[in-house]
Structures are given as structure tokens and as C-alpha cells.
Amino acid sequence: MKAQADDWAFVTADDRLRKNKPERAALRSSGLHGFVFAKGFAKTLMHQRASLLLWRWPDMQQIMLDAPGPALHELPLNKNSKLSALPF
């Protein structure tokens, strides 16, 4: 079975993605969902980063099922906060 764009996503802590025009254009043309960690993520301990990613995994999957890509979302550091869509 061939992988579809809906089957793939990327996670990054590099917020510059939203400001770099060529990278935004590449994201749009890829059809992928992107998830960007909120500011302050780099200061978070590694085991807390991993925990946050696992905690948010079901939310990320639901977003990918509900909305077609391409899309960019922010993963907040607070586990009780909602993921927010980012303009790109």
C-alpha cells in the first residue's frame, strides 16, 4: 500500500518555519500536517518533552483525521491547553 500525505506529519521545535517563505511554500506543496512546539520547549527537560509528545499524540491524530493537510499547529507546553492552528 502506498503512503499518502495524510499518513505523514512532522514535529519540530523550529518556529522559524512560519517566517521562512520557501519553507512555508514547501509545506503547502507537501500536503503534510506540521506540529510546532510552543516557545519555551527548548528549555524543557528531555523526558518532559517526550512525555508531552506522547500525551498529545491522540490529539495530533484526531487533527489529522478531521482536517486535510497541509496545516500547521502549535503544541502547547501545558497539557491542559488546546492545540492551536497556526497561519502559514
Biopython code that builds the backbone (N, CA, C, O; Angstrom):
import numpy as np
from Bio.PDB.StructureBuilder import StructureBuilder

atoms = [
    (1, "MET", "N", (0.847, -1.179, 0.000)),
    (1, "MET", "CA", (0.000, 0.000, 0.000)),
    (1, "MET", "C", (0.891, 1.239, 0.000)),
    (1, "MET", "O", (1.852, 1.315, 0.766)),
    (2, "LYS", "N", (0.579, 2.193, -0.842)),
    (2, "LYS", "CA", (1.364, 3.412, -0.954)),
    (2, "LYS", "C", (0.960, 4.412, 0.130)),
    (2, "LYS", "O", (-0.223, 4.611, 0.405)),
    (3, "ALA", "N", (1.963, 5.030, 0.732)),
    (3, "ALA", "CA", (1.692, 6.035, 1.775)),
    (3, "ALA", "C", (1.118, 7.296, 1.143)),
    (3, "ALA", "O", (1.564, 7.725, 0.079)),
    (4, "GLN", "N", (0.144, 7.876, 1.792)),
    (4, "GLN", "CA", (-0.478, 9.114, 1.360)),
    (4, "GLN", "C", (0.033, 10.255, 2.228)),
    (4, "GLN", "O", (0.566, 10.021, 3.313)),
    (5, "ALA", "N", (-0.125, 11.486, 1.758)),
    (5, "ALA", "CA", (0.298, 12.652, 2.536)),
    (5, "ALA", "C", (-0.441, 12.701, 3.869)),
    (5, "ALA", "O", (0.105, 13.189, 4.859)),
    (6, "ASP", "N", (-1.686, 12.200, 3.907)),
    (6, "ASP", "CA", (-2.466, 12.212, 5.145)),
    (6, "ASP", "C", (-1.889, 11.267, 6.202)),
    (6, "ASP", "O", (-2.216, 11.381, 7.383)),
    (7, "ASP", "N", (-1.032, 10.338, 5.776)),
    (7, "ASP", "CA", (-0.443, 9.376, 6.688)),
    (7, "ASP", "C", (0.797, 9.926, 7.388)),
    (7, "ASP", "O", (1.323, 9.291, 8.302)),
    (8, "TRP", "N", (1.259, 11.077, 6.976)),
    (8, "TRP", "CA", (2.520, 11.607, 7.458)),
    (8, "TRP", "C", (2.341, 12.983, 8.098)),
    (8, "TRP", "O", (1.461, 13.759, 7.725)),
    (9, "ALA", "N", (3.199, 13.252, 9.068)),
    (9, "ALA", "CA", (3.234, 14.560, 9.714)),
    (9, "ALA", "C", (4.667, 14.792, 10.179)),
    (9, "ALA", "O", (5.479, 13.867, 10.213)),
    (10, "PHE", "N", (4.960, 16.015, 10.530)),
    (10, "PHE", "CA", (6.270, 16.291, 11.112)),
    (10, "PHE", "C", (6.083, 17.106, 12.382)),
    (10, "PHE", "O", (5.108, 17.841, 12.536)),
    (11, "VAL", "N", (7.039, 16.956, 13.281)),
    (11, "VAL", "CA", (7.046, 17.669, 14.558)),
    (11, "VAL", "C", (8.381, 18.398, 14.630)),
    (11, "VAL", "O", (9.433, 17.821, 14.353)),
    (12, "THR", "N", (8.325, 19.674, 15.007)),
    (12, "THR", "CA", (9.547, 20.464, 15.083)),
    (12, "THR", "C", (9.460, 21.466, 16.231)),
    (12, "THR", "O", (8.374, 21.836, 16.676)),
    (13, "ALA", "N", (10.606, 21.884, 16.687)),
    (13, "ALA", "CA", (10.678, 22.967, 17.667)),
    (13, "ALA", "C", (11.167, 24.242, 16.988)),
    (13, "ALA", "O", (11.360, 25.264, 17.646)),
    (14, "ASP", "N", (11.367, 24.183, 15.685)),
    (14, "ASP", "CA", (11.880, 25.317, 14.917)),
    (14, "ASP", "C", (10.730, 26.216, 14.465)),
    (14, "ASP", "O", (10.088, 25.963, 13.445)),
    (15, "ASP", "N", (10.488, 27.258, 15.234)),
    (15, "ASP", "CA", (9.389, 28.186, 14.951)),
    (15, "ASP", "C", (9.665, 29.052, 13.725)),
    (15, "ASP", "O", (8.751, 29.696, 13.209)),
    (16, "ARG", "N", (10.902, 29.077, 13.254)),
    (16, "ARG", "CA", (11.229, 29.888, 12.076)),
    (16, "ARG", "C", (10.494, 29.405, 10.836)),
    (16, "ARG", "O", (10.413, 30.124, 9.841)),
    (17, "LEU", "N", (9.965, 28.204, 10.890)),
    (17, "LEU", "CA", (9.217, 27.646, 9.765)),
    (17, "LEU", "C", (8.101, 28.580, 9.318)),
    (17, "LEU", "O", (7.825, 28.705, 8.125)),
    (18, "ARG", "N", (7.467, 29.229, 10.277)),
    (18, "ARG", "CA", (6.345, 30.119, 9.941)),
    (18, "ARG", "C", (6.803, 31.388, 9.252)),
    (18, "ARG", "O", (6.003, 32.018, 8.560)),
    (19, "LYS", "N", (8.041, 31.788, 9.408)),
    (19, "LYS", "CA", (8.528, 33.050, 8.873)),
    (19, "LYS", "C", (9.322, 32.899, 7.578)),
    (19, "LYS", "O", (9.543, 33.879, 6.867)),
    (20, "ASN", "N", (9.744, 31.695, 7.274)),
    (20, "ASN", "CA", (10.572, 31.453, 6.103)),
    (20, "ASN", "C", (9.680, 31.100, 4.910)),
    (20, "ASN", "O", (9.078, 30.027, 4.874)),
    (21, "LYS", "N", (9.600, 32.009, 3.936)),
    (21, "LYS", "CA", (8.675, 31.826, 2.803)),
    (21, "LYS", "C", (8.928, 30.549, 2.013)),
    (21, "LYS", "O", (7.966, 29.846, 1.702)),
    (22, "PRO", "N", (10.179, 30.207, 1.667)),
    (22, "PRO", "CA", (10.389, 28.955, 0.926)),
    (22, "PRO", "C", (9.964, 27.711, 1.715)),
    (22, "PRO", "O", (9.434, 26.764, 1.135)),
    (23, "GLU", "N", (10.192, 27.707, 3.020)),
    (23, "GLU", "CA", (9.780, 26.560, 3.828)),
    (23, "GLU", "C", (8.258, 26.464, 3.912)),
    (23, "GLU", "O", (7.703, 25.366, 3.871)),
    (24, "ARG", "N", (7.585, 27.598, 4.031)),
    (24, "ARG", "CA", (6.120, 27.590, 4.049)),
    (24, "ARG", "C", (5.575, 27.074, 2.717)),
    (24, "ARG", "O", (4.616, 26.302, 2.686)),
    (25, "ALA", "N", (6.192, 27.504, 1.627)),
    (25, "ALA", "CA", (5.753, 27.036, 0.308)),
    (25, "ALA", "C", (5.960, 25.527, 0.174)),
    (25, "ALA", "O", (5.114, 24.831, -0.388)),
    (26, "ALA", "N", (7.069, 25.029, 0.682)),
    (26, "ALA", "CA", (7.330, 23.586, 0.638)),
    (26, "ALA", "C", (6.309, 22.829, 1.475)),
    (26, "ALA", "O", (5.851, 21.758, 1.076)),
    (27, "LEU", "N", (5.951, 23.373, 2.625)),
    (27, "LEU", "CA", (4.939, 22.733, 3.477)),
    (27, "LEU", "C", (3.600, 22.679, 2.756)),
    (27, "LEU", "O", (2.935, 21.643, 2.749)),
    (28, "ARG", "N", (3.208, 23.785, 2.155)),
    (28, "ARG", "CA", (1.925, 23.813, 1.435)),
    (28, "ARG", "C", (1.901, 22.778, 0.307)),
    (28, "ARG", "O", (0.910, 22.069, 0.132)),
    (29, "SER", "N", (2.982, 22.696, -0.446)),
    (29, "SER", "CA", (3.004, 21.779, -1.583)),
    (29, "SER", "C", (3.112, 20.323, -1.153)),
    (29, "SER", "O", (2.751, 19.427, -1.916)),
    (30, "SER", "N", (3.605, 20.073, 0.064)),
    (30, "SER", "CA", (3.753, 18.697, 0.539)),
    (30, "SER", "C", (2.421, 18.080, 0.954)),
    (30, "SER", "O", (2.236, 16.867, 0.864)),
    (31, "GLY", "N", (1.494, 18.925, 1.411)),
    (31, "GLY", "CA", (0.217, 18.418, 1.898)),
    (31, "GLY", "C", (0.290, 17.845, 3.302)),
    (31, "GLY", "O", (-0.671, 17.233, 3.767)),
    (32, "LEU", "N", (1.411, 18.031, 3.985)),
    (32, "LEU", "CA", (1.615, 17.448, 5.306)),
    (32, "LEU", "C", (1.008, 18.291, 6.421)),
    (32, "LEU", "O", (0.760, 19.486, 6.260)),
    (33, "HIS", "N", (0.781, 17.645, 7.536)),
    (33, "HIS", "CA", (0.442, 18.322, 8.778)),
    (33, "HIS", "C", (1.743, 18.566, 9.512)),
    (33, "HIS", "O", (2.591, 17.677, 9.592)),
    (34, "GLY", "N", (1.908, 19.767, 10.050)),
    (34, "GLY", "CA", (3.083, 20.089, 10.837)),
    (34, "GLY", "C", (2.674, 20.486, 12.240)),
    (34, "GLY", "O", (1.650, 21.138, 12.441)),
    (35, "PHE", "N", (3.474, 20.092, 13.197)),
    (35, "PHE", "CA", (3.236, 20.426, 14.591)),
    (35, "PHE", "C", (4.490, 21.095, 15.133)),
    (35, "PHE", "O", (5.576, 20.516, 15.109)),
    (36, "VAL", "N", (4.327, 22.327, 15.623)),
    (36, "VAL", "CA", (5.440, 23.121, 16.134)),
    (36, "VAL", "C", (5.278, 23.247, 17.643)),
    (36, "VAL", "O", (4.222, 23.653, 18.130)),
    (37, "PHE", "N", (6.330, 22.898, 18.380)),
    (37, "PHE", "CA", (6.281, 23.072, 19.829)),
    (37, "PHE", "C", (6.282, 24.556, 20.170)),
    (37, "PHE", "O", (6.915, 25.362, 19.489)),
    (38, "ALA", "N", (5.573, 24.900, 21.220)),
    (38, "ALA", "CA", (5.466, 26.286, 21.667)),
    (38, "ALA", "C", (6.824, 26.788, 22.166)),
    (38, "ALA", "O", (7.725, 26.011, 22.482)),
    (39, "LYS", "N", (6.930, 28.114, 22.225)),
    (39, "LYS", "CA", (8.147, 28.720, 22.754)),
    (39, "LYS", "C", (8.396, 28.198, 24.168)),
    (39, "LYS", "O", (7.452, 27.933, 24.912)),
    (40, "GLY", "N", (9.632, 28.056, 24.522)),
    (40, "GLY", "CA", (9.985, 27.529, 25.826)),
    (40, "GLY", "C", (10.241, 26.035, 25.808)),
    (40, "GLY", "O", (10.727, 25.472, 26.789)),
    (41, "PHE", "N", (9.920, 25.397, 24.709)),
    (41, "PHE", "CA", (10.118, 23.955, 24.593)),
    (41, "PHE", "C", (11.592, 23.589, 24.721)),
    (41, "PHE", "O", (11.914, 22.574, 25.339)),
    (42, "ALA", "N", (12.481, 24.375, 24.161)),
    (42, "ALA", "CA", (13.912, 24.073, 24.197)),
    (42, "ALA", "C", (14.459, 24.086, 25.626)),
    (42, "ALA", "O", (15.477, 23.456, 25.912)),
    (43, "LYS", "N", (13.788, 24.797, 26.508)),
    (43, "LYS", "CA", (14.240, 24.877, 27.904)),
    (43, "LYS", "C", (13.669, 23.740, 28.752)),
    (43, "LYS", "O", (14.007, 23.614, 29.929)),
    (44, "THR", "N", (12.820, 22.926, 28.168)),
    (44, "THR", "CA", (12.169, 21.837, 28.880)),
    (44, "THR", "C", (13.081, 20.610, 28.885)),
    (44, "THR", "O", (13.763, 20.335, 27.898)),
    (45, "LEU", "N", (13.088, 19.891, 29.975)),
    (45, "LEU", "CA", (13.907, 18.681, 30.082)),
    (45, "LEU", "C", (13.460, 17.631, 29.065)),
    (45, "LEU", "O", (12.283, 17.555, 28.711)),
    (46, "MET", "N", (14.412, 16.830, 28.604)),
    (46, "MET", "CA", (14.151, 15.851, 27.539)),
    (46, "MET", "C", (13.011, 14.892, 27.900)),
    (46, "MET", "O", (12.154, 14.625, 27.057)),
    (47, "HIS", "N", (12.979, 14.379, 29.109)),
    (47, "HIS", "CA", (11.917, 13.426, 29.456)),
    (47, "HIS", "C", (10.553, 14.121, 29.488)),
    (47, "HIS", "O", (9.532, 13.482, 29.233)),
    (48, "GLN", "N", (10.524, 15.412, 29.796)),
    (48, "GLN", "CA", (9.258, 16.141, 29.766)),
    (48, "GLN", "C", (8.824, 16.400, 28.328)),
    (48, "GLN", "O", (7.629, 16.400, 28.030)),
    (49, "ARG", "N", (9.777, 16.617, 27.443)),
    (49, "ARG", "CA", (9.455, 16.768, 26.006)),
    (49, "ARG", "C", (8.815, 15.495, 25.472)),
    (49, "ARG", "O", (7.787, 15.535, 24.796)),
    (50, "ALA", "N", (9.444, 14.362, 25.788)),
    (50, "ALA", "CA", (8.913, 13.073, 25.325)),
    (50, "ALA", "C", (7.518, 12.827, 25.891)),
    (50, "ALA", "O", (6.624, 12.359, 25.186)),
    (51, "SER", "N", (7.346, 13.146, 27.161)),
    (51, "SER", "CA", (6.039, 12.974, 27.803)),
    (51, "SER", "C", (4.976, 13.828, 27.117)),
    (51, "SER", "O", (3.866, 13.361, 26.862)),
    (52, "LEU", "N", (5.317, 15.063, 26.822)),
    (52, "LEU", "CA", (4.369, 15.964, 26.170)),
    (52, "LEU", "C", (3.975, 15.443, 24.790)),
    (52, "LEU", "O", (2.802, 15.480, 24.417)),
    (53, "LEU", "N", (4.945, 14.965, 24.047)),
    (53, "LEU", "CA", (4.655, 14.448, 22.714)),
    (53, "LEU", "C", (3.729, 13.232, 22.805)),
    (53, "LEU", "O", (2.778, 13.129, 22.031)),
    (54, "LEU", "N", (3.987, 12.325, 23.721)),
    (54, "LEU", "CA", (3.121, 11.155, 23.879)),
    (54, "LEU", "C", (1.734, 11.545, 24.381)),
    (54, "LEU", "O", (0.732, 10.967, 23.959)),
    (55, "TRP", "N", (1.679, 12.520, 25.277)),
    (55, "TRP", "CA", (0.392, 12.996, 25.812)),
    (55, "TRP", "C", (-0.471, 13.573, 24.691)),
    (55, "TRP", "O", (-1.687, 13.379, 24.666)),
    (56, "ARG", "N", (0.170, 14.279, 23.773)),
    (56, "ARG", "CA", (-0.552, 14.963, 22.689)),
    (56, "ARG", "C", (-0.807, 14.096, 21.466)),
    (56, "ARG", "O", (-1.537, 14.507, 20.564)),
    (57, "TRP", "N", (-0.222, 12.907, 21.418)),
    (57, "TRP", "CA", (-0.328, 12.071, 20.219)),
    (57, "TRP", "C", (-1.779, 11.841, 19.785)),
    (57, "TRP", "O", (-2.069, 12.010, 18.600)),
    (58, "PRO", "N", (-2.707, 11.467, 20.672)),
    (58, "PRO", "CA", (-4.104, 11.286, 20.239)),
    (58, "PRO", "C", (-4.714, 12.570, 19.667)),
    (58, "PRO", "O", (-5.479, 12.517, 18.704)),
    (59, "ASP", "N", (-4.380, 13.714, 20.255)),
    (59, "ASP", "CA", (-4.887, 14.994, 19.726)),
    (59, "ASP", "C", (-4.355, 15.244, 18.320)),
    (59, "ASP", "O", (-5.081, 15.712, 17.443)),
    (60, "MET", "N", (-3.099, 14.931, 18.120)),
    (60, "MET", "CA", (-2.476, 15.134, 16.808)),
    (60, "MET", "C", (-3.131, 14.227, 15.768)),
    (60, "MET", "O", (-3.415, 14.660, 14.651)),
    (61, "GLN", "N", (-3.367, 12.977, 16.136)),
    (61, "GLN", "CA", (-4.020, 12.053, 15.213)),
    (61, "GLN", "C", (-5.431, 12.528, 14.861)),
    (61, "GLN", "O", (-5.849, 12.437, 13.706)),
    (62, "GLN", "N", (-6.156, 13.029, 15.847)),
    (62, "GLN", "CA", (-7.518, 13.496, 15.598)),
    (62, "GLN", "C", (-7.519, 14.695, 14.651)),
    (62, "GLN", "O", (-8.361, 14.783, 13.756)),
    (63, "ILE", "N", (-6.584, 15.606, 14.847)),
    (63, "ILE", "CA", (-6.484, 16.764, 13.947)),
    (63, "ILE", "C", (-6.221, 16.306, 12.526)),
    (63, "ILE", "O", (-6.801, 16.839, 11.580)),
    (64, "MET", "N", (-5.351, 15.324, 12.372)),
    (64, "MET", "CA", (-5.024, 14.835, 11.032)),
    (64, "MET", "C", (-6.222, 14.153, 10.379)),
    (64, "MET", "O", (-6.376, 14.201, 9.159)),
    (65, "LEU", "N", (-7.066, 13.521, 11.185)),
    (65, "LEU", "CA", (-8.257, 12.881, 10.635)),
    (65, "LEU", "C", (-9.342, 13.894, 10.287)),
    (65, "LEU", "O", (-10.059, 13.729, 9.300)),
    (66, "ASP", "N", (-9.460, 14.938, 11.098)),
    (66, "ASP", "CA", (-10.543, 15.909, 10.940)),
    (66, "ASP", "C", (-10.301, 16.923, 9.825)),
    (66, "ASP", "O", (-11.238, 17.333, 9.140)),
    (67, "ALA", "N", (-9.061, 17.322, 9.646)),
    (67, "ALA", "CA", (-8.769, 18.395, 8.689)),
    (67, "ALA", "C", (-7.738, 17.924, 7.672)),
    (67, "ALA", "O", (-6.734, 17.312, 8.039)),
    (68, "PRO", "N", (-7.979, 18.202, 6.413)),
    (68, "PRO", "CA", (-6.988, 17.815, 5.410)),
    (68, "PRO", "C", (-5.741, 18.685, 5.517)),
    (68, "PRO", "O", (-5.807, 19.842, 5.931)),
    (69, "GLY", "N", (-4.626, 18.120, 5.143)),
    (69, "GLY", "CA", (-3.373, 18.889, 5.102)),
    (69, "GLY", "C", (-3.340, 19.700, 3.829)),
    (69, "GLY", "O", (-4.142, 19.431, 2.935)),
    (70, "PRO", "N", (-2.498, 20.635, 3.697)),
    (70, "PRO", "CA", (-1.464, 20.985, 4.655)),
    (70, "PRO", "C", (-2.024, 21.852, 5.779)),
    (70, "PRO", "O", (-2.966, 22.622, 5.587)),
    (71, "ALA", "N", (-1.429, 21.708, 6.937)),
    (71, "ALA", "CA", (-1.829, 22.504, 8.090)),
    (71, "ALA", "C", (-0.655, 22.584, 9.053)),
    (71, "ALA", "O", (0.222, 21.720, 9.062)),
    (72, "LEU", "N", (-0.655, 23.630, 9.858)),
    (72, "LEU", "CA", (0.394, 23.823, 10.845)),
    (72, "LEU", "C", (-0.288, 24.122, 12.173)),
    (72, "LEU", "O", (-1.181, 24.965, 12.247)),
    (73, "HIS", "N", (0.140, 23.423, 13.220)),
    (73, "HIS", "CA", (-0.459, 23.564, 14.546)),
    (73, "HIS", "C", (0.631, 23.745, 15.590)),
    (73, "HIS", "O", (1.755, 23.273, 15.423)),
    (74, "GLU", "N", (0.278, 24.439, 16.674)),
    (74, "GLU", "CA", (1.212, 24.627, 17.770)),
    (74, "GLU", "C", (0.874, 23.664, 18.903)),
    (74, "GLU", "O", (-0.283, 23.537, 19.305)),
    (75, "LEU", "N", (1.905, 22.988, 19.412)),
    (75, "LEU", "CA", (1.752, 22.101, 20.554)),
    (75, "LEU", "C", (2.119, 22.885, 21.807)),
    (75, "LEU", "O", (3.292, 23.190, 22.019)),
    (76, "PRO", "N", (1.135, 23.217, 22.640)),
    (76, "PRO", "CA", (1.438, 23.999, 23.839)),
    (76, "PRO", "C", (2.175, 23.164, 24.882)),
    (76, "PRO", "O", (2.063, 21.938, 24.893)),
    (77, "LEU", "N", (2.915, 23.817, 25.742)),
    (77, "LEU", "CA", (3.637, 23.123, 26.805)),
    (77, "LEU", "C", (2.707, 22.654, 27.910)),
    (77, "LEU", "O", (2.998, 21.672, 28.592)),
    (78, "ASN", "N", (1.600, 23.342, 28.089)),
    (78, "ASN", "CA", (0.630, 22.970, 29.115)),
    (78, "ASN", "C", (-0.249, 21.837, 28.586)),
    (78, "ASN", "O", (-0.881, 21.978, 27.539)),
    (79, "LYS", "N", (-0.288, 20.736, 29.294)),
    (79, "LYS", "CA", (-1.065, 19.574, 28.840)),
    (79, "LYS", "C", (-2.555, 19.838, 28.792)),
    (79, "LYS", "O", (-3.283, 19.128, 28.098)),
    (80, "ASN", "N", (-3.023, 20.838, 29.510)),
    (80, "ASN", "CA", (-4.454, 21.139, 29.531)),
    (80, "ASN", "C", (-4.879, 22.139, 28.461)),
    (80, "ASN", "O", (-6.074, 22.358, 28.259)),
    (81, "SER", "N", (-3.926, 22.739, 27.782)),
    (81, "SER", "CA", (-4.250, 23.711, 26.727)),
    (81, "SER", "C", (-4.538, 22.974, 25.424)),
    (81, "SER", "O", (-4.040, 21.873, 25.190)),
    (82, "LYS", "N", (-5.343, 23.597, 24.594)),
    (82, "LYS", "CA", (-5.674, 23.013, 23.303)),
    (82, "LYS", "C", (-4.614, 23.325, 22.267)),
    (82, "LYS", "O", (-3.935, 24.348, 22.352)),
    (83, "LEU", "N", (-4.473, 22.451, 21.296)),
    (83, "LEU", "CA", (-3.598, 22.713, 20.165)),
    (83, "LEU", "C", (-4.244, 23.824, 19.343)),
    (83, "LEU", "O", (-5.465, 23.862, 19.189)),
    (84, "SER", "N", (-3.439, 24.705, 18.829)),
    (84, "SER", "CA", (-3.995, 25.797, 18.040)),
    (84, "SER", "C", (-3.449, 25.764, 16.625)),
    (84, "SER", "O", (-2.283, 25.442, 16.397)),
    (85, "ALA", "N", (-4.311, 26.102, 15.684)),
    (85, "ALA", "CA", (-3.900, 26.193, 14.283)),
    (85, "ALA", "C", (-3.064, 27.454, 14.093)),
    (85, "ALA", "O", (-3.381, 28.509, 14.643)),
    (86, "LEU", "N", (-2.008, 27.336, 13.322)),
    (86, "LEU", "CA", (-1.138, 28.471, 13.030)),
    (86, "LEU", "C", (-1.315, 28.890, 11.582)),
    (86, "LEU", "O", (-1.441, 28.041, 10.699)),
    (87, "PRO", "N", (-1.323, 30.177, 11.335)),
    (87, "PRO", "CA", (-1.383, 30.620, 9.940)),
    (87, "PRO", "C", (-0.046, 30.354, 9.264)),
    (87, "PRO", "O", (1.015, 30.482, 9.874)),
    (88, "PHE", "N", (-0.119, 29.990, 8.022)),
    (88, "PHE", "CA", (1.113, 29.829, 7.254)),
    (88, "PHE", "C", (0.811, 30.134, 5.837)),
    (88, "PHE", "O", (1.700, 30.067, 4.989)),
]
sb = StructureBuilder()
sb.init_structure("model")
sb.init_model(0)
sb.init_chain("A")
sb.init_seg("    ")
for serial, (resi, resn, name, xyz) in enumerate(atoms, 1):
    if name == "N":
        sb.init_residue(resn, " ", resi, " ")
    sb.init_atom(name, np.array(xyz, "f"), 0.0, 1.0, " ", f" {name:<3s}", serial, name[0])
structure = sb.get_structure()
